[in-house]
Amino acid sequence: MTEQPFANQVALVTGASRGIGAATALALGAGGAHVILTARTAGGLEEVEEAIFAAGGSATIAPMDLAENDSVARLGTAISERWAALDMLVLNAAALGTLSAVPAFDFKEFAKVLTLNVTAQAAMLAAFDPLLKKAAAARVIGVTSSVGRTPRAYWGMYGASKAAFENLLLSYGEEVRHISGIRTAIVDPGATRTKMRARAFPGEDPQSVKAPEAVAERIAALMTSSFEHGHFERVD
């Protein structure tokens, strides 16, 4: 590890047990950050943690379901007791839901998707706002989907949740931009080789789309840049 732009910084990545979240955690760890990893799958988190350690970095795992009652608040309390500030927050965890026509929605499932993709994200911002404000130049990056901005038939459940998530994160950015060093950005990973993508496109050759590492590289690069509030980009 020669270049460490994130030395002495703390990062929190959600959905870090696989895919884009895992790759992003590895990239930030390689850059010198201490990375806090959270996801529901403890085994996956342990594998990512071991990979970060093997590369000379440091990490802490926090297995949890963000959608469970008070789980985010408990995480916020635990982290604030150990670290004085949070420099980077990557809001990556999300649920796809069933692809179906709007009139055919299972509304219990829709509520669960909204809980994780929107409500839990609001809870994350609320829980970590104090720690983000204590950082010199905190960066909050949300991972979205093109269907949040361009409606697509049968993708309404996921698309609506991502549209709400984007508005939520950018609204938070507007609230803190003049009173802190926090900057928010939205990243659309585009077609990427993930488990969610395989579920949505079961007939697709996974080798025909880019690896999660390509998205992680761009997220890590954004963390070192002085992007304007509300920055949006798609990784093609």
C-alpha positions, -999 to +999 in steps of 0.1 A: +000+000+000+020+030-012-007+058-017-031+063+012-053+093+005-077+081+033-051+077+061-065+084+095-101+086+081-131+064+090-155+051+064-188+033+068-202+012+039-236-005+039-243-036+020-206-044+022-208-082+022-207-085-016-209-067-049-204-030-051-204-025-014-177-051-008-155-037-037-159-002-024-149-012+011-118-029-003-110+002-023-113+026+007-094+002+029-066+001+003-065+039+005-058+038+042-093+043+057-105+022+086-137+008+071-168-002+091-186-029+072-223-035+076-247-060+060-270-088+070-246-116+061-219-120+087-200-146+067-196-122+037-186-094+060-159-115+076-145-124+041-143-087+031-127-078+065-101-106+060-093-093+025-089-058+038-065-070+065-046-091+040-040-060+019-026-042+050-057-023+059-081-022+089-118-028+092-146-035+117-177-055+109-212-048+122-236-075+110-271-061+111-304-056+092-307-019+086-345-023+083-349-037+118-363-014+146-337+008+162-308-011+145-294+020+129-297+041+161-278+013+179-251+013+153-248+051+154-243+050+192-217+022+190-197+040+164-198+074+182-185+058+213-154+046+195-147+072+168-148+110+170-159+116+134-171+099+103-153+110+071-170+088+045-205+072+043-215+050+014-252+042+013-252+012-009-276-013+007-309-018-011-336-043-019-348-049-055-383-063-048-403-082-073-404-068-109-441-065-116-468-042-130-479-015-105-515-029-102-500-063-093-478-051-064-476-071-033-480-041-010-464-058+020-433-064-001-435-028-014-435-016+022-404-036+030-386-022-001-394+013+010-383+006+045-348-005+035-344+018+005-358+050+020-367+049+056-335+031+067-315+056+047-331+085+065-323+068+097-287+064+087-284+101+079-300+110+112-278+087+132-245+098+116-252+134+110-234+145+142-203+124+133-203+136+097-204+172+109-174+166+131-153+156+101-133+182+082-148+173+048-172+145+050-185+128+019-218+109+016-223+089-016-256+072-024-258+043-049-288+046-071-302+031-103-312+046-137-348+036-131-350+062-103-348+089-129-361+071-160-392+050-153-393+015-168-422-008-171-423-034-143-396-016-123-419+008-105-413-007-070-375-004-071-376+028-093-399+046-069-378+038-039-346+050-057-363+082-068-373+088-031-338+079-019-321+104-043-344+132-032-339+124+004-301+124+002-299+155-019-323+173+004-300+164+033-272+178+014-290+211+009-296+213+046-259+209+056-240+225+027-237+259+043-232+248+079-207+220+075-180+204+052-204+176+042-209+170+005-234+146-010-233+128-044-253+102-063-236+074-083-255+053-108-233+022-113-249+012-146-249-024-157-227-042-131-220-078-123-239-082-090-263-106-074-291-081-078-284-077-115-284-115-120-318-117-103-332-089-125-316-102-157-314-140-153-306-147-189-277-122-192-241-134-194-225-118-163-192-115-181-209-091-205-211-063-179-185-046-158-172-059-125-181-041-092-145-030-089-150-005-117-177+012-097-157+010-065-128+027-082-150+056-092-165+060-057-131+060-041-119+086-066-149+108-058-140+106-021-108+124-029-123+151-051-139+184-043-172+177-062-200+202-060-230+194-038-255+172-055-230+157-079-244+129-101-227+105-124-232+072-141-204+047-143-205+033-179 
